[in-house]
Amino acid sequence: MKFVVSSTELLSRLQNVSRVISNKSTIPALLNFLFEINNGTLTITASDLETTMRTQMTLDNVDGEGRIAIEAKRLTDILKEFPEQPLIFEINLETKAVDILSENGKYSVLGQNADEYPNMPQLDESQTLTVNIPGEVLLKGINKTLFATSDDELRPVMTGIFMLFNAEGTTFVASDAHKLVRFKRNDVTASSEASFILPKKPAGMLKNILGKEVGEIKLQFDDKNAHFTMSDYEMICRLLEGQYPKYESVIPKDNPNRLTINRADLATTLKRVSVFANQASNLIKFELTANQVTVSAQDIDFSISAYEHINGQYDGEEMGIGFKSAFMFDILQAIESENVVVAMSDPSRACLVFPLEPEAEHEDLLMLIMPMMIND
């Protein structure tokens, strides 16, 4: 089996699918890429059993068909050192010898038996729901929510992104119990209501690939797996099992105290003032008065403190409220609009943060952050 391929294009594809591979895998086959040639098309697969990703490349110069597994790390390490040039792969399927010929040399590795590579999981057709979702919507939904997922392995459902489809639209939700994000699109609908929880790892892989996608993504899922079909890639991943918490019940409905403020000004102030916060608590305090916010932090152990005044429009009772600065900064970074609204009821209850104006048509973005206790 022999084929010619661009070094930079092959490297780009391998780097994208290689993010699936786990170095801790106890199955030797999963440390390899699976190369398959069929009808002039090269299909490259990577898997960790939980998630499988593959990409296809149409080849102009190919001789023969077959399958072989090639060590992933060594192959990508080799390709990183090549400038753009055509590479010739000569593969002996009987001896598993793989020779890579460049303009100036030859690199030889030993492949593995492709039959030891696990098959790509299949969906249960009788339970599969199909949704066509624009790539930019899927990317934005992941970008808005991924940062808010939990790392708590004792509550696995919280470590992923909850995706809900119904006749009213598509909803993405993520929460770690300290912050929550709900992102809705009312222009991407499904004929019947269905939902699943997308794990963090495949969500991150989609985030890396979707930026170059144009058009719609075909999303199919059953009760165990989700299958994403893109222009040059496809990915199937095992879903998180369990019931996602009733997130709507923790979103406060009555928030009469409202601060409207420039998002960038607040974010940069947070970065400066939080340098003076206690490293353990990361607590920053907002003092809210009619048309001014005072953001302050202190670390009594080191006798350091800082405060800054920021102009903003505040309607409500004067109050002091504390937040973990890193959480508030992450929320502000995930919002794109010029001005944000921080809506509160009292210093002990969850606060809402959302764009003053919708960032785009058909969108509804809501962030929630739990306050911290202030010791006056």
N, C-alpha and C positions, 0 to 999 in steps of 0.2 A: 504494500500500500504506500502510495507516494502522493504528496500534495505540496503546493506552494502557497504561502500566505504572507501578508504584510506583518513585519515584526511589531510595529506600534499598534496596529489594530488588534492583533492577537493578544498583546499584553493588556490592552485596555479591557478586552472581554474577560480575560483570565482574572484580572484584578477585581472586577465587579463580582464575578461568581465566587471567587476565592474567599470572600468575606463569610461565606457559609461554613467553611471548613473549621473544625475545632481541633486545635493542637493537642487537646486532652483526649481525643477519641481513642477508645480501646479496640476499635475495628481498623486494622491496617488499611483496608481498601478505601476508607473514607479520608485518608491523607492524600489521595490522588484525585486528579481530574479524569473523568471518563471521556475519551475522544471517540466519536463515531462518524464514519464517512458513509453517506448513503445518497445516491443520485446527485453527486456533485456538491452536496451540502455537508459542512462540518458542524456537528453538534457537540458542545462541550457542557458537561454536567458536573456539578459539585454538590455535596450533600453532607449533613450531619445527622441524618435520619429524621430529625424533627422538621428540618427545612431543606428543600431541594431546589436548586436554581440551575437553569440551563440557558444557553444562548446558541444561536445558529448563525453561521456565516456561509454565504454562497461562494464557492471557489471556482476560479476560471481554469485552473491547471491542476487536475487531479487524475490519479490512475489507481483504480482498485477501490474496494470497499471493505469495511471491517470495523472492529472495535478494539480498543486497548486502553488501559489505565496508566497514567503517567504521573509520577511524583509531583505534587503541586508546588511545593516550596522551591525545589531545585529548578523547575521549569520557569517560574516567575522570576527567580533570581537571575537566571541566564538572560531572559528577555529584557530585563531592566537595563542591561549593559549594552544593548544594541542600539545604534542609530537606526532611523527608518531605512529598511531594506527588505527585499524579498527573502524569505527563509524557505529552504526545502526540507521537508520532513520525509525521511525514508524509514518505513516501519516494516519489520519482518514479523508477521503475526505468529509464526511458528516459534521463533526463538525469543520473541518479545524485545528484540533489539530496536532501539529508536535512535536514529542518527539525524542530527539537525545540522544542515549545511548552510553556512553564511557565505558572504563574498570572499572571506579570507580564511575560513577554517571549518572544522567539523567538531561537533559536540555529541558525545554518545552517552546515552543513559539506558537503563534496563526498565522496560515497562512491566506491568502486572496483568494478570489474567482479568479481562473485562467481565467475565461471568461471576466474579466474586463481588462485583459492585452491586449495591442494592437497587432494585427497580424503583422507579418513581411512583409514589402512591397514587391511587385513583379515587375519584369521588364516587359516591353512591348516587347513580343517576336518578334513582327514584326519589331522592331527598334533596337534589341539587337545585339551588336558586341561582339565577343568572342576573347580574346587574351590569349595565354598561355605564362606566363612570369616567368623565374626562380626567386625563392624567393630571392636569393642573389642580383639579379639585381634590383628588386623592393625595397629591403631594402637600397641598395646603392643609388638609385635614391632619395629616401626620405631623407636619411642621408645627402646627398650633398646639398639638396635644402630647407629643412624645416626651417632652421635657417634664411633664407633670406625672408621668407614670411612676409607680412605686418600685422600690428595690426589696421590699419585704417578701421574702420567699415563703413566709408563713401564711401570707394571703396572696396566692399566685394570681387570682383574677385581677388584682389591683396592679400587677406588673405589666399589663397590656393596655391596648386601646380598645375601648368598647365602640363598636360600630353598629348603628341601628338604621335599618332601611324600612320605609313605609310609604304610603301614598302622599304624605305631607313633605317628605324629603329624606335627607341623609344626615345623621347625627354622629359626630365623633366625640367621645368623652374619655378623659383620663383624670385620675386623682391618686394622690398618695396620702390622703387624709389631712394634709396640711394645706394643700392647694388643689383646686379642681378647675378643669377647662371643659367647656361645652361649646362645640363648633357645629353650626347647622348650615346646611344648604338646602333651600327649598326647590331647587331646579333639578335635582337628581333624585328621582322617585322610584319606588318599586311597587309592583301590583299587589303584593301581599307583604305583611310585616314579618321581618326576620332580623336576627342580630347575631353577632359573634364577637369574641374577644381576640384581637390580633396581638400575638406576643411581641415583645420589644425588639428582639433581634431581627425578625423578618421585616418589621416596620422600619428599622434603621436601614436595612438593605434596599427597601423600596425607595426610601428617601434619597439614597445615593444615585439611583437609576432614573427616577421619574423626571428629573430636571431636563433630560434630553428627549423626553417622550412628547410627541405631538399627536393629538387625537384622543380617542377613547381607549380605556383599559377594559378588557373583558374580565369581570370578577365572577367566579363561580364558587359556591361553597355549600357544604353539607354540615352535619353536626360535628364533624371531626376535623376537616381540612378546608383550607381556602386556596383557590387556584387563580393566580393573576397572570393574564396573557397580555404581553406588551409587544411592540413592533419587533424587537430583537431579542427579547428575554421572556422567559416564563418562570414562575415560581409557585411552588406548592408548599404550604406549611401547615403543621399541626396547630390547631387552635387551642386556646386555654379553656379548660373545662370548669364549669361552675356558673353560678348565678352572679351577675354583676350587681353591686349594691344599688338600692333605690336612690340614685344620685339627686333626683329632682327634689326629694324631701329635705335635703340639707341646704338647698338654695333659699335664702331668706326672701320673703315676698315684700316685706315692709321695711324700706330703707330710706327714711326721711332726710337723713343728713348726707348731702351730696357735695363732693369736691370735684370741680372741673379744673384741670391743670394740663400744662404742656408736658407731653410724655417724655421728650428728650431732656427737658430741664430737670424733671424729677429723677430720671434715670442717672444723669451725670451727678446730681447732688447726692443721690444714694451711694454712688461709687466712692465719692470723696469722704462723706461722713462715716460710712461703714468701716473705714480704715481704723476708726477710733472706737469701734464697738468691742465688747467683750468677745473674745474668740470662741468661747464655748457657747454662748447664747446667740451671738450675732444680732442682738436686739437693737433696733432703731426705733425712735419715738417720733410720732407726728403730733404736734400741737396745732389744733385747727381753730382759727378765728375767722372773722368775717371775710377778709380778702387776702389772707396770708397764711402760709403753712410754714411752721418751723420744724425742720428735720434735725434731730439731735441723736448723739450716741455718746456713751462713756464707758470706760473700763476703770472701775475704782481700784482694782489691784495694781494698776500701773499709773494711776493718777493722770489719765488722759481723757480728753473730751472734745467734742466739736459740735457746732450747730450751724445751720444755714437757714436763711429766710428765702422762701420762693413765693412769687405772686401766683395767686390762683383764686378762682371764684368758689367760695364756700357758702352753702346755704344750709343752716342747721344750728344745733346747739354747740357751743364751744366745748371741745373735748380733747383729751390726750389719748392716743391709742398706739400700741406697740406692734411691730411686725419683725419677722426675721428678714433681714435685709436681702439675703440671697434669694429668698422666695419671691419677694416683691420685685427685685430686679429681673428675675427670670420671666415673670409675668409681663413686665413692661417691654422686655425684649421681644416677646412673642406677639405684641400688638404693633401694627404698622401705622396707625393713624397719628395725626399730629397732636391731638388732644385726647385725654382719657377722662373718664368719670370714675371716681371712687365713691361707692354708695355704702353707707353704714347705718346701723340702728343704734348700737352702743358699743363701748370698747371691749366687751366680752363676747360679742357675736360675730359670725363670719361676715366679711366685707366682700362686696362685688366690685370688680374692675372690668370696664368694657370701653370700647371706642366711643367717642362722642358721636361720630357719624359712622355708619357701616363702612367697612373698608372696601367692599365691593357689592355689586348688586346680588341679590338672593342670599346674602350671608347674615348670620347672627352669631356673634362671638361673645361669650361670657366667661370671665375668669372669677374664681372665688379664692380668697385667702383667709386663713384663720389667724386672728390676732394673737399676740403674746401678752402675758401679764406684765404690767409695769409695777415695779417696786419703787414707789415714791419715797 
